[in-house]
Amino acid sequence: TFAALTGDDQLRQVVEGLLASTTRLATTSPRFAGWWLAVAEAWLDGPREVALVGGDATARRRLARVVLGSSAPALVLASGDGSGDPPVALLADRPGGNVATAYVCRRFRCLAPTTDAEHLARQLEAQTP
C-alpha cells in the first residue's frame, strides 16, 4: 500500500518477488501461510487507491466513511484540501475545489471523479477502473 501512496514501482516489484515465494512459505511455515495469502489477495486485488480532495473536512470525512466501509481487501486512502504541495503522490494533480471529490484509482489510473457517496460506493466495488 505504500507503493500506492508514492507511486514507487520499485516497491511494487519487490512485493511481486516476495509473493512468488508463497509455495515455499506454505510448506515450511504453514502457520503463517494464511496471513501470506491474505497479503497476496490484497496485492492481486489492487490496491484500490482513493484520493479525497477539496471541500471542507466534514465533507471529506463523509466520503471517507464510504471508502472505509468498502469490502475491498486492499485499500489506500489519502485526503487533503487540494492546496499546496501534496504530502503523498496520490494527491498530486488533484485539484481542490468547493466540493469534496473522490478519485478511485488503481496504479494511479483513475475512474471519473465523483462527489456522490453512492456513486463512490459503486466505484469501489468495481473490479477495474
N, C-alpha and C positions, 0 to 999 in steps of 0.2 A: 504494500500500500504506500510505502514511502516513495517508491518509483512513480506511483500515480500522482503524488503531490508535486514531485520535482520534474517529472518528465525524463528521468535519467534511464536511458535504455540499457546502460551497462548493468545497472541493478537488476533490471528485468532478466538479462541474460544469466546473471548469477543464480537467480531463483530457478530459472528453467533448468540449469545444470544440476542444481540440488534436487529438484523434483525427479530427475531421471534416476536417482538412486533409491527410489521408493521400494523397489523389489528387494534390494539388499536389506533395507531397514526392516521390512516386514518379516524377513527370515531370521535376522539376528536380534531384533528387539521388538517383538510383536506388541508389547505393551504400549509402545509409542506409535505404532503404525496407524492407529485410529486418528491421532492428532495430526499426523503427517498427511493422511488422506483428507482431513478437513482443510488443511492448507492447500492441498492440490485442488480440491473442489473450488475453493475461493479463487485460486490462481486461474483455473480454467474458465471460471465464470466471468472474469473481468480483470480487475475490479471495475465496478461502476464508479465513475468519478462524478461528483456533483459539486458545482460551484454555485454559491448563492451570493448575488451581488445586488447592490442598490437598495432603495427603500430605507426604512428605519429598522432598527434592531428587532423590534417586535414583529414586524412583517417577515423578516428573515427567519426568526425563530419559528413562526407558524409553518413556513415551508420546511424548515429543518426537522420539525416533528414528523412530517410526512416522510422525509428521507430516512430518518432513524427508525421509523416504523416499517420500513420495507423489509421484505423477506430475502433480499439479495444476500448471498453468502459472503460477498466481498464488496465493501463499500468504502469510499473515501469521500469525506465531506469537508469543504473549505468554504468559509463565509467571510465576507467583508463588504464595506460600503462602496467599494469601487474607486475610491480616491487614493491618490498617492501611489507609491510603489507597492505592489502586492507582496506579501510575505512568502507566498508559495507560487510556483509556476501555474498551478491550476486556476488561479485567479487572474493571471495575466491576460490582457486584451479582452477583458470582460467589462464593458462599460457599466458604471453605476448610474442609476437614474433615480427618479422619484418612486418607482415601484420595485419591490423585491422581485428579482428574476432568478430562475433556476436554469442551469445548463447541465444536462445529463450527458456524460461522455464516456467513452472507452478509449484508452490510449490517446486522449486529447482530441478524438473525433467526436463531435457533439451533435445531438439532435437539435431541432429548433428550440430556442429558449422559450420558457413558459413562465407565466406569472400565476397560473391557476393550479391550486393544490391537487385537484382531481386529475388533471392532465399530467401533472408531475408524477403522481402515483402510477398512472398507466405507463409513463415512460420508464419508470424504474423497474417495472415488471417485464418490459420488453426484453427479448433475448439479445438483440443487437441494435446499436444506434445507427 
